[in-house]
Amino acid sequence: MEIVEILKALGDETRVRILHLVQEKPLCVCEIQEILGLSQSNTSRHLIKLKNAKLIKGDKKAQWVYYSLAPDTFHKYSFLGDLMKNLNLYKDLENDRQALKSLQEKGFSCEKLTKN
């Protein structure tokens, strides 16, 4: 059942943090791992769980995959939109938003990482 997979995916704090981040803008694995302080393999594992639950989608650009919310699932299950709006109320996620903003200001990107 699709709804069960969605609820299971939402049962992990890290995956909720990832959803919160990718609602801001599409992000690649290295950006997410940098913000959350996770390893690449751990970040990928969480992304796979979210993708299997159809909560996120990946768009490949060159050798990188950028993850964003999956609009079809959020449209189908309206409670997900409400959830995302309510996440903005939690101050604990403010650190993630600030880290994303800081990365953006520094010009951090997967493309630049692989050139160095």
C-alpha positions in Angstrom: 0.0 0.0 0.0 1.4 3.3 -1.1 0.1 5.2 2.0 1.9 2.8 4.3 5.2 3.3 2.5 4.7 7.1 2.7 4.0 7.0 6.5 7.0 4.7 7.0 9.3 7.1 5.1 7.9 10.0 7.2 8.8 8.1 10.4 12.4 9.1 10.3 13.7 12.5 11.4 16.5 12.6 8.8 14.0 11.9 5.9 11.7 14.6 7.2 14.7 17.0 7.3 15.5 16.1 3.7 11.9 16.7 2.6 12.0 20.0 4.3 15.2 21.0 2.4 14.1 19.9 -1.1 10.9 21.9 -0.8 13.1 25.0 -0.9 14.9 24.0 -4.2 16.1 20.8 -5.9 19.3 19.6 -4.2 21.9 17.0 -5.1 23.3 14.3 -2.8 26.4 16.2 -1.9 24.4 19.4 -0.9 22.1 17.4 1.3 24.9 15.5 3.0 26.9 18.7 3.6 23.9 20.4 5.2 22.9 17.4 7.4 26.4 16.2 8.2 25.8 12.7 6.8 27.9 10.3 4.8 27.2 9.9 1.1 26.0 6.4 1.6 23.7 7.3 4.4 22.3 10.2 2.5 21.7 8.0 -0.5 19.9 5.4 1.6 17.5 8.0 2.9 16.9 9.4 -0.6 16.1 5.9 -1.9 13.5 5.4 0.8 11.9 8.7 0.0 12.0 8.0 -3.7 10.5 4.5 -3.2 7.7 6.1 -1.2 7.2 8.5 -4.2 7.7 11.6 -2.0 10.6 12.9 -4.0 11.7 12.7 -7.6 15.2 12.8 -9.1 16.1 14.8 -12.2 19.4 13.9 -13.8 21.5 16.7 -15.0 24.9 15.6 -16.5 26.3 13.2 -13.9 24.3 14.6 -10.9 20.8 13.9 -9.7 18.8 16.7 -8.2 16.0 15.8 -5.8 12.8 17.7 -5.3 9.3 17.0 -4.0 7.2 14.7 -6.2 4.1 16.9 -7.0 1.9 14.0 -8.0 2.1 12.4 -4.6 1.6 15.7 -2.8 -1.4 16.4 -4.9 -2.9 12.9 -4.3 -2.4 13.1 -0.5 -3.4 16.6 0.6 -2.2 16.0 4.1 1.4 16.0 2.8 1.1 19.7 1.8 -0.3 20.5 5.2 2.6 18.6 6.8 5.2 20.6 4.8 3.5 23.9 5.7 3.6 22.9 9.4 7.3 21.9 9.2 8.1 25.6 8.6 6.8 26.2 12.1 9.5 24.1 13.8 12.5 26.1 14.9 14.7 22.9 14.9 14.6 23.0 11.1 15.7 26.6 11.0 19.4 25.4 11.4 18.9 23.3 8.2 17.4 26.3 6.4 20.3 28.5 7.5 22.9 25.9 6.4 21.3 25.8 3.0 21.3 29.5 2.7 25.0 29.6 3.8 25.9 27.0 1.1 24.0 29.0 -1.5 25.8 32.2 -0.5 29.2 30.4 -0.8 28.3 29.0 -4.2 28.6 25.4 -3.0 27.6 22.9 -5.6 28.3 19.3 -6.7 29.7 20.5 -9.9 32.3 22.7 -8.2 33.3 19.8 -5.8 34.1 17.5 -8.6 36.3 20.1 -10.4 38.6 20.4 -7.4 
